[in-house]
């Protein structure tokens, strides 16, 4: 028996189902062993008020990994080991992990969780970091063999194995996740079609010009796009295996040896609902990430703040920072939603976007378009509100910071498309006389 297992077995917060026990002070149980849970443990490092004992319970049999890199691994661009997230350097007396274990019940009155293997763990604080799953449409054929989601390592491993045999794949969804899955399968030699309901790919992030440039690039990689297309049914053979998909208004079905559903996510909230927590599309949290039970928090894709749910990393990282401070008894900032930037994780495609997709009557539009390169900025009252960059995206984070800070760009708008160095120099030049004038006025 390993030292970690011995410690976990001896810990008084671990009890048999028939044993009554009081919670041990400072025991934090985290349901979920994904990126949000791992990040939370790492952010609790070194905090004097951090829980003295942490137990991570993960339904997946694998140690924590970087899910952002799944598409890169599927495409064969990286090795599986590159995705690993380690807890080896944690400073806690005990960090126990239960891999391949599902929590089947939360007993809020007794403050304990019950696992599918019969183990019961008591908690002082509980965090739900259960993530999400692929949203599966209610259409004929959705349960056929060969229909897959693309959310975790097992999904990616199954798709990689299928791709080794070649054949055809249909990816349903032309957003970030769908295009990353399509590029990964195409990179492994499959003939791939993407079915997108809107008139262009990544319609929530890109304008028509950038989407057209991306579509051209994907076409050069052998990916066929079907826009303004609606999936009616998935077709199977006599053995119950996928053989194609039928689109609305199309007389001929698309052939498919596998179908990947990447048209949205469904937060995993079953445990929270069963425990009587306040839920809507996800588990409701306040601005400290606490649920309707103050001893239970939720973070990441399974939580809902106001009307917002989450699928991007940036807001989840901010949630983790606030939750780590609160669980350590520190004063924490209040969580609030903020704009996020989008990057596509497809090798050889550089794309960065934030803010509104389409300009309205109050926007000033600045754009630059050349072979393989495109930049479009949206300003309102001299302040940057949105940007789409394709090709050269190095300016992206800097432009995003200008938008976040609300920097007035009236005097430098003509240099914004040229780059950071020119614009920063002009901003400094315009600010300097104002600073000198203010100094002399104060001195007087």
SVG drawing of the C-alpha trace seen along z (x, -y; Angstrom):
<svg xmlns="http://www.w3.org/2000/svg" viewBox="-36 -79 44 85">
<polyline fill="none" stroke="black" stroke-width="0.4" points="0.0,0.0 1.4,-3.4 1.9,-6.1 -0.8,-8.2 -3.3,-5.3 -2.3,-4.6 -2.8,-8.2 -6.1,-8.3 -7.3,-5.1 -6.2,-6.4 -7.8,-9.8 -10.8,-10.2 -12.8,-11.9 -12.9,-8.6 -15.6,-6.3 -17.5,-3.2 -21.1,-3.6 -22.3,-2.3 -20.1,-4.5 -21.2,-7.8 -18.4,-10.3 -18.0,-14.0 -16.2,-15.9 -12.5,-16.5 -11.6,-20.2 -10.1,-21.5 -11.1,-18.7 -11.9,-19.9 -13.4,-17.5 -13.4,-18.4 -15.6,-16.4 -13.9,-16.5 -10.2,-16.1 -10.0,-18.3 -8.3,-21.5 -10.4,-23.6 -9.9,-21.3 -6.2,-21.0 -5.9,-24.8 -7.8,-25.2 -5.4,-22.9 -2.4,-24.7 -3.8,-28.1 -4.3,-26.9 -0.6,-26.4 1.2,-28.3 -1.9,-29.9 -1.9,-29.9 -5.6,-29.3 -5.8,-26.6 -7.5,-23.3 -5.2,-20.9 -6.5,-17.9 -7.8,-17.8 -9.4,-14.9 -9.9,-14.9 -12.5,-12.5 -12.4,-12.0 -14.7,-9.9 -12.0,-9.5 -9.4,-6.9 -6.6,-9.2 -4.7,-11.7 -5.4,-15.4 -4.6,-16.6 -4.8,-19.8 -8.0,-19.4 -7.1,-22.5 -4.5,-20.3 -6.8,-17.5 -7.2,-18.7 -3.4,-19.0 -3.0,-15.4 -5.8,-14.2 -4.0,-15.8 -0.7,-14.1 1.1,-17.4 2.0,-16.5 2.6,-13.4 0.1,-12.4 2.6,-13.0 2.6,-16.7 -1.0,-17.0 -0.2,-15.8 -0.9,-18.0 1.1,-17.2 0.4,-17.6 3.8,-16.3 4.9,-19.6 1.8,-20.3 2.6,-21.5 -0.3,-20.0 0.1,-17.3 -2.3,-15.1 -3.8,-15.4 -5.7,-12.2 -7.0,-11.3 -9.7,-8.9 -9.4,-8.1 -12.1,-6.2 -14.5,-6.9 -18.0,-8.5 -19.8,-10.3 -23.4,-9.1 -24.8,-11.1 -24.2,-14.3 -25.6,-14.1 -25.8,-17.8 -27.1,-17.3 -24.3,-15.0 -21.8,-16.8 -20.5,-13.8 -20.3,-12.3 -21.0,-8.7 -19.0,-7.1 -20.0,-4.3 -17.4,-1.9 -19.1,-2.3 -16.6,-4.8 -18.0,-7.7 -16.0,-10.9 -17.0,-13.7 -16.2,-17.2 -16.0,-20.7 -16.1,-22.3 -17.2,-20.7 -16.4,-22.0 -18.2,-20.8 -15.9,-20.9 -17.8,-18.3 -17.4,-20.0 -19.6,-19.3 -20.4,-16.8 -21.2,-17.2 -24.7,-18.3 -26.4,-15.5 -29.3,-16.5 -32.5,-14.5 -32.6,-13.2 -33.0,-9.7 -29.7,-7.7 -28.0,-9.6 -27.5,-6.3 -25.8,-4.4 -22.4,-3.0 -19.9,-5.4 -21.5,-8.6 -19.0,-10.4 -18.6,-13.6 -15.3,-15.4 -14.9,-16.5 -12.3,-14.3 -9.3,-12.0 -11.3,-8.9 -13.3,-10.7 -10.0,-11.8 -8.5,-8.3 -11.5,-6.7 -11.4,-9.2 -7.7,-8.7 -8.2,-4.9 -11.0,-5.4 -8.9,-7.8 -6.1,-5.2 -8.4,-3.1 -9.1,-6.1 -12.5,-6.6 -14.9,-9.5 -16.1,-11.5 -18.8,-14.1 -18.4,-16.7 -21.6,-18.5 -20.7,-22.0 -18.5,-24.7 -17.5,-26.4 -14.2,-26.3 -14.5,-22.7 -15.9,-21.3 -13.2,-22.8 -10.5,-21.6 -11.9,-18.1 -12.2,-18.3 -8.6,-19.4 -7.4,-16.7 -9.2,-13.9 -8.1,-15.4 -4.6,-15.5 -4.8,-11.8 -5.9,-11.1 -9.7,-11.0 -12.0,-12.7 -13.9,-15.2 -17.1,-17.2 -18.3,-19.9 -22.0,-20.6 -22.7,-24.2 -26.2,-25.6 -25.1,-29.2 -23.9,-30.8 -20.2,-30.8 -17.9,-28.9 -17.2,-30.4 -20.1,-32.9 -20.0,-34.0 -16.4,-35.1 -15.6,-36.0 -16.9,-38.4 -17.6,-37.3 -14.1,-38.1 -12.2,-36.2 -14.6,-33.3 -14.1,-33.1 -10.3,-33.1 -10.6,-30.3 -13.0,-28.3 -10.5,-28.6 -7.7,-27.3 -9.8,-24.4 -10.7,-23.5 -7.1,-23.3 -6.7,-20.7 -9.4,-18.6 -12.2,-19.6 -15.5,-20.1 -17.9,-22.7 -21.6,-22.5 -23.0,-25.8 -26.6,-26.8 -27.2,-23.0 -29.4,-21.3 -28.9,-17.7 -32.1,-15.7 -30.9,-12.2 -27.9,-9.9 -28.2,-6.9 -27.0,-3.4 -26.4,-0.1 -28.1,3.2 -25.6,3.8 -26.4,0.6 -23.3,-1.3 -23.2,-4.8 -23.1,-4.9 -24.1,-8.5 -26.0,-11.6 -29.1,-13.2 -29.3,-17.0 -32.5,-19.0 -33.5,-19.6 -30.7,-17.5 -31.7,-14.5 -28.4,-12.7 -26.9,-11.6 -23.3,-12.4 -21.4,-9.2 -19.8,-8.7 -17.8,-6.1 -18.1,-8.2 -20.0,-11.3 -18.6,-13.7 -21.1,-15.9 -19.5,-19.2 -22.4,-21.6 -22.4,-22.8 -22.0,-21.5 -24.3,-20.4 -23.1,-21.2 -22.8,-18.2 -25.3,-19.2 -27.0,-16.0 -25.3,-15.7 -26.2,-19.3 -29.8,-18.9 -30.2,-15.7 -28.7,-17.4 -31.3,-20.2 -28.9,-23.0 -30.4,-25.9 -29.9,-25.0 -31.0,-26.3 -28.9,-25.5 -26.0,-24.9 -25.5,-25.2 -26.1,-28.7 -23.3,-30.4 -22.9,-33.8 -20.0,-36.2 -17.9,-34.1 -18.7,-30.9 -20.8,-29.6 -23.9,-27.7 -27.2,-27.9 -25.5,-25.8 -22.7,-27.9 -20.5,-24.8 -20.7,-23.8 -19.1,-25.8 -19.1,-25.2 -16.5,-26.3 -16.0,-26.0 -18.3,-24.6 -20.8,-23.2 -21.6,-26.6 -23.8,-29.4 -23.4,-33.0 -26.4,-35.2 -27.3,-34.1 -23.8,-33.0 -22.4,-29.6 -18.8,-28.8 -16.8,-27.0 -13.6,-29.1 -10.6,-28.9 -10.1,-32.6 -13.3,-33.2 -12.8,-29.8 -9.2,-30.8 -10.6,-34.0 -13.3,-32.0 -10.5,-29.7 -8.5,-32.6 -11.6,-34.0 -12.6,-30.6 -9.1,-29.7 -8.9,-33.0 -12.3,-32.4 -11.6,-28.8 -8.4,-30.0 -10.4,-32.6 -8.9,-35.5 -10.7,-38.6 -11.7,-37.8 -12.7,-39.9 -16.2,-39.5 -16.5,-37.5 -18.0,-39.3 -18.2,-38.4 -15.7,-40.2 -15.0,-40.0 -12.9,-37.1 -10.7,-36.6 -10.9,-33.6 -8.0,-31.7 -8.4,-28.7 -6.1,-25.8 -5.4,-24.4 -1.8,-24.0 -0.9,-26.5 -4.0,-28.7 -3.5,-31.9 -6.7,-33.6 -7.6,-35.9 -10.9,-37.7 -12.8,-39.5 -15.8,-41.7 -18.8,-42.2 -18.8,-40.2 -20.7,-42.7 -20.5,-46.5 -23.5,-48.6 -24.3,-52.2 -22.2,-53.6 -19.0,-51.8 -16.0,-53.2 -14.5,-50.3 -10.8,-50.1 -9.6,-47.3 -6.6,-45.9 -6.7,-43.0 -3.9,-41.5 -3.0,-38.0 -3.3,-35.7 -3.6,-38.5 -6.6,-40.4 -7.3,-42.9 -10.6,-44.6 -11.1,-46.8 -14.3,-48.2 -14.1,-51.5 -16.9,-53.4 -16.3,-56.9 -12.6,-56.5 -12.3,-53.3 -11.7,-49.8 -14.6,-47.4 -13.7,-44.5 -11.1,-43.0 -10.7,-40.2 -7.1,-39.2 -6.3,-36.5 -2.8,-35.5 -0.6,-37.7 -2.2,-37.7 0.7,-39.0 -1.1,-42.3 -4.1,-40.4 -3.3,-40.4 -2.1,-44.1 -5.3,-45.2 -7.4,-43.2 -5.6,-45.0 -6.4,-48.4 -10.1,-47.4 -10.1,-46.2 -8.5,-49.4 -10.8,-51.6 -7.9,-53.5 -8.9,-56.6 -7.5,-56.0 -8.8,-59.1 -5.3,-60.5 -3.7,-57.2 -6.4,-55.5 -4.4,-55.8 -1.6,-53.7 -3.6,-51.0 -3.5,-48.7 0.3,-49.2 1.3,-47.7 2.0,-48.2 5.4,-50.0 4.1,-52.9 0.9,-53.2 2.5,-53.1 5.0,-55.7 2.2,-58.0 0.2,-57.4 3.3,-58.4 3.9,-61.4 0.4,-62.7 0.4,-61.9 3.7,-63.7 2.6,-67.3 -0.5,-66.7 1.7,-65.3 4.0,-68.3 1.1,-70.7 -0.5,-68.9 2.8,-69.0 3.3,-72.8 -0.3,-73.5 0.0,-71.5 3.3,-73.3 1.7,-76.7"/>
</svg>
